[in-house]
Amino acid sequence: MNDWRTHDHVGLKVEADGHVAVITLHNPPAHTWTVHSLAALRDLVAALNADRSIYALVISGEGEKFFSAGADLNQFASGDRGAAREAARRFGEAFEALSGFRGVSIAAINGYAMGGGLECALACDLRIIEEHAQVALPEATVGLLPCAGGTQNLPRLVGEGWAKRMILLGERIDADTAVRIGLAEQKAGKGEAKALALEWAKKAGKQSPTSIAACKTLVQSTRTGTHAAALVAEREAFVDLFDSADQVEGVSAFLEKRSAQWKNA
């Protein structure tokens, strides 16, 4: 039996709200990432993937000031290449796992999201940013670079020009700019992003979770695959859904004019 609800997750708090897993970053004061909290996120996402009752996840920072300030720079103070390699690997494992979560993932950016904090949000499917929040990838300011997907995921969302302004010039952007350039999908009032993210997650819960998993895989395949191959995969995935209980339930519910009862199977 899956025990993610009772297991201790270093640097994270997690609870279930119906079919939604609510993850709160918790490493005061700025919710910085460590190799331990990154491993915890990686393992938590694996557990959520295995729990068929979970259809979506929402991730935010505790309090009003920080989503996450990124990596804890104390771990790099010694200049140890081995420590740097381990940290980079942990960041990659954690955020690639988050990106690969089979359901809908929504980042509620409730405050400063800097460096690895922003990269965590970039690994999610959707982002809601509160009106007072600011985001940046300032790694080059301290002689480093974004190693948790920032140089790849940011330009896909905002284009190369804005990505270079943020990464090469170290520009910090506000909520209005984030929405305008496509880094976030919605702005929310202070303290309101998490509630709105939960609303979005529950909208996703009305969709077939098996369909969502297939659609998400196809959408994200546009990052690497060819258009022609993806069109073939799309048609095959459509046919494959006819092996699922959710496809039978979805069509039956529509024809019977009732709400579908998904089984994620």
LUMRO-502830 format. One record per residue: residue number from 0; x negated, y negated, z of N, C-alpha, C in turn. Coordinates in steps of 0.05 Angstrom, whole numbers. Each point is the difference from the previous one (the first is absolute). Example, Ala and Ser with C-alpha at 12.3 -4.5 7.8 and 13.67 -1.06 7.14 Angstrom:
2
i,n_x,n_y,n_z,ca_x,ca_y,ca_z,c_x,c_y,c_z
0,-264,114,156,18,-24,0,-18,-24,0;
1,7,-21,-14,-16,-24,1,15,-22,14;
This chain:
265
i,n_x,n_y,n_z,ca_x,ca_y,ca_z,c_x,c_y,c_z
0,-17,24,0,17,-24,0,-18,-25,0;
1,8,-20,-16,-16,-24,-2,2,-16,26;
2,-23,-9,10,-1,-14,26,-9,-29,-2;
3,3,-12,-24,-11,-27,-3,14,-20,19;
4,25,6,7,15,-18,18,-12,-1,28;
5,-12,21,9,-10,1,27,-31,-1,1;
6,-13,3,-23,-29,0,-1,-11,-28,5;
7,-23,-2,12,-13,-26,4,-16,-8,-25;
8,6,-23,-11,-14,-10,-24,-17,-24,7;
9,-26,3,0,-18,-21,9,4,-26,-16;
10,6,-22,13,3,-26,-13,27,-4,-13;
11,18,20,3,26,-2,-13,22,7,19;
12,23,-12,-3,24,9,13,19,8,-22;
13,15,22,5,17,10,-21,26,10,12;
14,22,-5,-13,26,10,9,17,4,-25;
15,21,15,4,19,5,-22,25,-17,3;
16,9,-11,-22,26,-14,0,16,13,-22;
17,15,21,8,14,16,-20,-20,14,-18;
18,2,-4,-26,-19,13,-18,-25,-17,-6;
19,-4,-21,16,-23,-18,-4,-20,3,22;
20,-26,2,-7,-21,0,20,-10,-29,2;
21,0,-11,25,-8,-28,5,-27,1,13;
22,-20,-10,-14,-28,0,10,-7,-28,8;
23,-11,-3,24,-8,-26,10,-30,1,6;
24,-15,-18,-14,-29,-1,5,-5,-12,28;
25,-16,14,16,-3,-7,28,-29,3,9;
26,-16,-20,-5,-27,-1,11,-6,-30,6;
27,12,-9,23,-2,-29,6,-29,-9,2;
28,-5,-26,-5,20,-20,-6,7,-2,-30;
29,-17,9,-18,4,-5,-28,6,25,-17;
30,5,23,14,7,25,-13,-21,7,-22;
31,-25,-2,8,-22,8,-19,0,30,-2;
32,-11,9,-23,-2,29,-5,-26,11,10;
33,1,24,10,-24,15,7,0,27,-15;
34,-22,14,1,0,27,-14,21,18,13;
35,6,-4,26,19,17,14,29,-7,-8;
36,6,-26,-2,28,-7,-8,5,6,-29;
37,-21,-2,-17,3,7,-28,6,30,-3;
38,-15,17,15,5,28,0,28,7,10;
39,9,-16,20,27,4,11,21,-6,-21;
40,-4,-21,-16,19,-7,-21,1,22,-21;
41,-24,9,-8,-1,21,-20,15,25,9;
42,-4,8,25,13,24,10,30,-4,4;
43,7,-25,8,29,-6,4,15,2,-27;
44,-12,-11,-21,14,0,-26,3,29,-9;
45,-20,17,5,2,28,-8,23,14,16;
46,3,-7,25,22,11,16,27,-10,-10;
47,1,-25,-7,26,-11,-11,7,13,-26;
48,-20,5,-17,5,14,-25,12,27,5;
49,-8,13,21,9,27,6,27,0,14;
50,9,-23,9,26,-1,14,21,-8,-20;
51,16,19,-8,20,-5,-22,22,-19,8;
52,2,-6,26,21,-19,9,-8,-29,-3;
53,-26,-5,-6,-10,-27,-3,0,-8,-30;
54,14,-21,-7,2,-9,-27,-16,-26,-6;
55,-7,-15,21,-13,-26,-4,-17,-6,24;
56,-18,-19,-3,-15,-10,23,-3,-30,-2;
57,0,-13,24,-5,-29,2,-24,-3,18;
58,-18,-18,-8,-24,-5,16,-3,-30,5;
59,-5,-7,25,-4,-28,8,-19,-2,23;
60,-8,-24,7,-18,-4,23,16,-8,25;
61,-10,6,23,13,-7,25,-3,-30,6;
62,21,-12,9,-2,-29,7,6,-18,-24;
63,-6,-25,4,7,-21,-21,-23,-10,-16;
64,-25,5,9,-23,-14,-12,-14,17,-22;
65,-3,26,5,-16,17,-18,16,23,-11;
66,-2,5,-26,6,26,-11,-25,17,5;
67,-23,-8,-11,-25,12,7,-22,-17,-11;
68,-21,-4,16,-23,-17,-9,-21,17,-14;
69,6,25,-6,-18,17,-16,-19,17,17;
70,-24,4,-11,-19,17,14,-11,-13,25;
71,-6,16,19,-14,-10,24,-30,-3,-7;
72,-9,-25,-3,-27,-4,-10,-22,9,19;
73,7,4,25,-20,10,20,-12,27,-10;
74,15,15,-15,-10,26,-8,-22,-3,-22;
75,-3,-24,-11,-20,-4,-21,-23,-17,9;
76,1,-8,25,-21,-19,11,-28,12,-1;
77,-2,26,2,-27,13,0,-12,2,-27;
78,16,-3,-21,-10,3,-27,-4,29,-8;
79,12,18,14,-4,29,-4,16,8,-25;
80,-14,10,-21,13,8,-24,18,24,4;
81,-8,18,19,17,23,6,27,-8,11;
82,-1,-20,18,25,-10,12,17,-13,-22;
83,-13,-15,-18,15,-13,-21,13,21,-19;
84,-15,21,-6,11,21,-18,24,13,13;
85,-2,6,26,23,13,14,24,-18,0;
86,-5,-26,6,23,-19,1,13,-2,-27;
87,-16,-2,-22,11,-3,-27,16,25,-7;
88,-10,24,8,14,24,-6,27,1,15;
89,-1,-8,25,25,0,16,20,-19,-11;
90,-9,-24,-8,19,-19,-12,12,12,-25;
91,-16,13,-17,10,12,-24,20,21,6;
92,-6,18,18,18,22,7,27,-10,10;
93,-2,-20,18,25,-10,12,18,-14,-20;
94,-11,-18,-15,17,-16,-17,8,15,-26;
95,-17,19,-9,9,17,-22,22,19,8;
96,-2,9,25,23,16,11,25,-16,1;
97,-2,-25,10,23,-18,1,12,-4,-28;
98,-17,-6,-19,9,-4,-28,14,25,-10;
99,-10,24,8,11,25,-10,24,10,16;
100,9,-15,21,24,8,15,23,5,-20;
101,14,23,3,20,7,-20,25,-17,1;
102,5,-15,22,23,-17,2,-7,-29,-6;
103,19,-18,7,-5,-29,-4,-14,-11,24;
104,-22,-15,-5,-15,-13,22,3,-30,-3;
105,5,-13,23,5,-29,0,-18,-13,21;
106,-16,-19,-7,-16,-15,19,15,-25,8;
107,5,-4,26,11,-24,11,-23,-17,11;
108,-9,-19,-16,-24,-16,6,9,-22,19;
109,-4,5,26,11,-18,20,-20,-21,10;
110,-23,-1,-12,-20,-20,8,-24,3,-18;
111,-24,-8,11,-24,2,-16,-5,29,-9;
112,-5,3,-26,-8,25,-12,-26,-5,-15;
113,-22,7,12,-26,-6,-11,-16,25,-6;
114,-15,0,-22,-17,22,-7,15,26,0;
115,-9,19,17,13,26,1,29,-1,9;
116,8,-22,13,28,-3,7,16,-5,-25;
117,-9,-17,-18,14,-4,-25,-1,25,-18;
118,-23,14,1,-2,24,-17,20,21,9;
119,6,1,26,21,18,10,26,-7,-13;
120,7,-26,0,25,-9,-12,1,5,-30;
121,-24,-3,-13,-1,5,-29,4,30,-7;
122,-5,18,19,3,28,-4,30,8,1;
123,17,-18,11,28,6,2,14,-6,-27;
124,24,10,-2,16,-5,-25,10,-28,-2;
125,9,-11,23,12,-27,1,-10,-15,24;
126,0,-27,-3,-10,-18,21,20,-22,5;
127,6,-5,26,16,-23,9,-19,-16,17;
128,-2,-26,-5,-18,-17,15,15,-22,15;
129,-7,-4,25,13,-20,16,-11,-28,-7;
130,17,-20,4,-6,-27,-10,-26,-12,11;
131,-8,8,24,-24,-11,12,-25,17,-6;
132,3,23,-13,-22,18,-4,-20,-10,-21;
133,-25,9,2,-20,-6,-20,-15,26,-6;
134,-9,2,-25,-14,25,-8,-26,-8,-15;
135,-20,18,2,-26,-6,-13,-16,26,-1;
136,-19,0,-19,-21,21,-1,-27,-15,3;
137,-8,-6,24,-24,-16,5,-26,15,4;
138,-1,25,-9,-24,16,7,-26,-12,-10;
139,0,-13,-24,-25,-11,-10,-11,-22,18;
140,17,-12,16,-8,-21,19,-20,11,20;
141,2,26,6,-19,13,19,-18,19,-14;
142,-4,-3,-26,-19,17,-15,10,28,-6;
143,26,4,0,11,26,-6,20,-3,-24;
144,15,21,-5,20,-1,-21,24,17,8;
145,24,-5,-12,23,16,7,-4,29,-10;
146,-1,19,18,-6,28,-8,23,19,5;
147,23,-11,6,24,16,5,22,-4,-21;
148,-9,-4,-25,18,-3,-22,6,-29,-8;
149,-12,-19,14,6,-28,-6,-7,-9,-27;
150,-24,8,-10,-8,-9,-27,16,13,-22;
151,14,22,7,16,14,-20,30,-6,2;
152,10,0,24,29,-3,3,9,-29,-3;
153,-16,-19,10,8,-28,-2,3,-10,-29;
154,-20,5,-18,4,-10,-27,24,13,-15;
155,7,25,8,23,13,-12,26,-15,7;
156,0,-12,23,24,-15,9,0,-29,-10;
157,-22,-13,2,0,-29,-4,-16,-9,-25;
158,-13,19,-14,-16,-8,-23,-29,-5,9;
159,-18,1,-20,-28,-3,6,-8,-27,10;
160,14,-21,-10,-8,-27,8,5,-5,29;
161,24,6,10,6,-5,28,-16,19,18;
162,-5,24,-10,-16,19,16,-28,-11,3;
163,-11,-12,-21,-27,-12,2,0,-25,18;
164,21,-15,-1,1,-23,18,-1,9,29;
165,15,21,6,1,10,28,-26,14,8;
166,-11,17,-18,-23,16,7,-26,-15,-4;
167,-4,-13,-22,-25,-14,-6,-2,-27,14;
168,22,-14,3,-1,-26,13,8,1,29;
169,11,22,8,9,3,28,24,-16,7;
170,17,-5,-20,24,-17,5,20,15,17;
171,11,-14,20,22,10,17,26,-11,-11;
172,20,17,-3,25,-10,-12,23,3,20;
173,19,-18,-3,23,0,18,23,16,-12;
174,22,1,15,22,18,-7,13,-9,-27;
175,4,-26,-4,13,-8,-25,-17,7,-24;
176,-27,-3,2,-18,7,-22,1,30,-4;
177,0,15,22,0,29,-2,24,10,-17;
178,23,-11,6,24,8,-15,-2,-10,-29;
179,-9,-24,-4,-1,-12,-27,-18,16,-18;
180,-22,11,10,-19,14,-17,5,30,-1;
181,20,9,15,7,28,-1,-15,18,20;
182,-14,-12,19,-13,16,21,21,11,19;
183,21,-15,5,22,9,17,26,-3,-15;
184,19,17,6,26,-1,-14,20,-18,13;
185,-4,-8,25,20,-16,14,-13,-15,23;
186,10,-24,5,-8,-15,24,22,2,21;
187,-8,1,25,19,2,22,-7,-21,21;
188,19,-7,17,-5,-18,22,-18,13,21;
189,-10,-16,18,-18,10,21,15,21,16;
190,-12,23,4,12,22,15,21,16,-14;
191,4,-5,-26,23,12,-14,-9,21,-20;
192,-25,3,-6,-9,18,-21,6,29,6;
193,-4,8,25,4,29,7,29,8,-4;
194,18,-17,9,29,6,-3,7,2,-29;
195,-10,-18,-17,6,1,-28,-12,24,-13;
196,-25,7,9,-12,25,-11,16,24,7;
197,11,1,23,18,23,8,25,0,-17;
198,11,-23,-7,23,-1,-18,-7,12,-27;
199,-24,-8,-10,-9,11,-26,-4,30,2;
200,-12,9,22,-5,29,3,26,15,1;
201,21,-11,12,25,13,2,15,0,-27;
202,-6,-21,-17,10,1,-27,-12,24,-15;
203,-26,4,4,-14,22,-12,12,26,9;
204,10,1,25,12,24,10,26,9,-14;
205,11,-19,-15,24,7,-15,-6,13,-27;
206,-26,-1,-7,-10,12,-24,-8,29,6;
207,-1,17,-20,-10,27,4,-30,-1,7;
208,-8,11,22,-29,0,7,-17,16,-20;
209,12,21,-12,-16,15,-20,-3,-17,-25;
210,21,-15,-7,-3,-18,-23,-20,-22,5;
211,1,-12,24,-19,-21,7,-29,10,-2;
212,-5,24,11,-27,11,-1,-10,3,-29;
213,18,10,-17,-8,3,-28,-4,-27,-14;
214,19,-19,5,-3,-26,-13,-25,-15,9;
215,-6,2,26,-24,-13,10,-25,11,-13;
216,-2,26,-3,-23,12,-13,-2,-10,-29;
217,22,-2,-14,-1,-9,-27,-8,-29,-3;
218,12,-17,18,-7,-29,-1,-30,-3,5;
219,-10,14,20,-28,-4,7,-19,12,-20;
220,10,19,-17,-17,12,-20,-7,-20,-22;
221,15,-23,-1,-6,-20,-21,-27,-13,6;
222,-11,3,24,-26,-12,7,-23,14,-14;
223,4,25,-7,-23,15,-11,6,14,-26;
224,25,10,-4,6,16,-23,7,-16,-24;
225,4,15,-22,8,-13,-25,31,-2,-1;
226,10,-19,-16,28,-4,-2,13,25,-13;
227,-12,11,-20,12,23,-14,2,24,19;
228,-21,5,15,0,23,19,21,-5,22;
229,3,-24,9,19,-6,21,29,4,-9;
230,5,-7,-25,27,4,-11,8,30,0;
231,-20,17,-7,5,29,1,5,9,28;
232,-17,-10,19,2,8,28,27,-9,12;
233,9,-24,-9,26,-10,9,23,19,-7;
234,0,9,-25,21,18,-9,-1,27,15;
235,-25,10,4,-3,25,14,9,-2,29;
236,-6,-23,13,8,-4,27,30,-1,3;
237,13,-12,-20,29,-2,-1,12,29,0;
238,-10,17,-17,10,27,-2,-6,15,26;
239,-24,-4,12,-7,14,25,19,-7,23;
240,12,-23,0,18,-7,21,25,18,0;
241,5,13,-22,23,18,-1,-5,26,16;
242,-24,3,10,-6,22,19,5,-8,29;
243,8,-25,5,2,-10,27,29,0,10;
244,3,5,26,27,-1,12,11,-29,-1;
245,-18,-19,2,9,-28,0,13,-8,-27;
246,-10,11,-22,12,-6,-26,29,10,0;
247,4,24,9,27,12,1,18,-17,18;
248,-10,-7,23,15,-16,20,6,-28,-11;
249,-19,-12,-13,3,-28,-10,22,-1,-21;
250,-1,18,-19,21,0,-22,27,7,12;
251,1,20,18,25,8,12,12,-23,16;
252,-16,-14,16,9,-22,16,12,-22,-17;
253,-14,-6,-22,10,-21,-18,27,8,-12;
254,3,24,-9,25,9,-13,22,2,20;
255,-7,6,25,20,3,22,5,-26,15;
256,-13,-22,-9,3,-27,11,-5,0,30;
257,-23,11,8,-8,0,28,-30,-6,2;
258,-10,-5,24,-28,-5,4,-15,26,0;
259,-23,0,-13,-17,24,-2,-13,6,27;
260,-3,25,6,-14,9,24,-25,14,-9;
261,-22,-15,1,-25,10,-11,-13,20,18;
262,-14,20,-12,-15,20,15,-30,-2,-5;
263,-8,-18,-17,-29,-3,-8,-11,27,-8;
264,15,13,-17,-7,27,-9,11,4,-28;
